[in-house]
Amino acid sequence: MTTPADLHDERLGAFVHKSYWPGWEAELDRNGEAVVLVVSEADADTARALLPRLGGVVEDLTSVSRAGIRYLVDQLSTEPVAEVEYVEAYTDLAVTDVVVDATGTVTIHFSDGCGEHFLDGYWPSVSFDAANEPVSWSLEA
């Protein structure tokens, strides 16, 4: 077992161990916006083994997040969705956090930039399988 100071990835940077919960965080600058990268695992060795999974999602974050947003729009719509609705959602929803857990499941959290889609203080998240296909969503507070 390694110490908390030992978690670093060449592509993703240094991860800080969070003492108030079992996990690690790093910050990514994405087009001037901060995205928090989270490894939800206390043990540094186990967390390190999850970094390639997280790194793969970060490398393809635009397409993975768009797939998640498209999934959200489809899941929340009661009628067929017009392409313009997806485009609006791509603009309105922004990635805030990318989380990988001990199973390798990645969850992306989104903020509602315009405040029209979700109540204040709530945000959607989408979970992805190993192939980066969206599999579920939840509303967080």
N, C-alpha and C positions, 0 to 999 in steps of 0.2 A: 504494500500500500504506500502511495506517495503522499507528500504533503500538499496542502492547497496551493502553494506557490508554484507548483510544477505543471500547471495546465496552460499550455501555449500551443497555438497552431500557426504555422507559417502564413497561411492564407487568411485565417480568421482573427489572428492576434492573440493577445493575452486574455485569459478568462479569470475573473475574480471570484473566489469562493464566497458564497453568501452564508453567513453564520446563522441567519434567522430562518433559513429553510435549506433543505439538502439540495443545493444546486450551484451552478456556475453561470456567470454572465459576462458577456463582452458586448461592445457597442460597434456597430457598423455604420459608416456614413454612406447613405444611399441617396445620391443626387441632392445632397444638402440636408437630408432628413435622417435622424437617428433611428436605427432599427436595433432593438435589443436581441441579442442571440443568447439563448438559454439552453444549458444542458441540465436537465432535471435528474441529477444523479449525484449523490454525495461523494462517492469514492472517486478519486482522481484517475485511477487506472481504468475503471469502467467508463468514466466520463470521456477520457481520452479516446477510447475505442469508438465512441459515438461521434467524434468530430468529423470523420469522413462522410458520414451520413448527413450531418448538418452542413458541411462544406458543399456537398453535391447540390443540396437545395439552394444554398446561397448563390452558387454559380449560375443557377437557372431560375433565380427568384422571380424574374418578370413573368416567365411563362407558368411557373408553378402557382404564383399568386393569382394570375389571371384565371387559371383553371379553377382555383378556389373561389374566386369571385363569381365566375360563371355558375359554379355549383350552388353557391348561396342564392343567386338570383333565381335559378331553376327551382331550388327547394322552397323558396319563399313565395313563388308566383303561383297563382291559382289559374292563370290563363297562359296561352302560348306567349313566349317572350320574343319581342322584336329585337333585332340586332342593336338598335339604338339604345335599348335599355341596358344591354351589356356594356356598351361604350360609356354610358353615363356612370354605371357602377365602377368601371375601371378608373374613372376620374374621381369619383366621390369616396371610394374606399382606399385607404393607404395601409401598407404593412407597418405594424408597430413592433411586433415581436415574432421571432421564429424559435420554436421550442422543440427540442428532441428529448424524448423520454427513454428510459432504460430498455424499452422494447424496440426502439428505433422508429417509433411513430413520430412524425413531425406534425406540429400544430402551428398554424399561422394565425396571429391575431391581427385584426384590422381596426382602424379608427374610421369613424364616419365623419369625413371632413366637412360636409355641408350640414350635418345635423338633421337631415330630413328622413333618414332611413331607420334610425334606432333612437330610443329615448336617451336623454343625457345620462351619462354614467354607465351605459351599456354598450358593449361592442361584440361583434361576431368573431368567432374563430372557426377555422376549418382544419380538420385532421386529414392526413394523407398516409396512404400505405407505402410500402417499399418501392413501388413503381411511380411514386408521386402522383397517384390518382386520388382525388378527394373521396373520402369515405363517410365522413360525418361532419356535422357542424353543431355549434352550441352558441348560446347567447350568454355572455359573461357580464359580471358587474363588479 
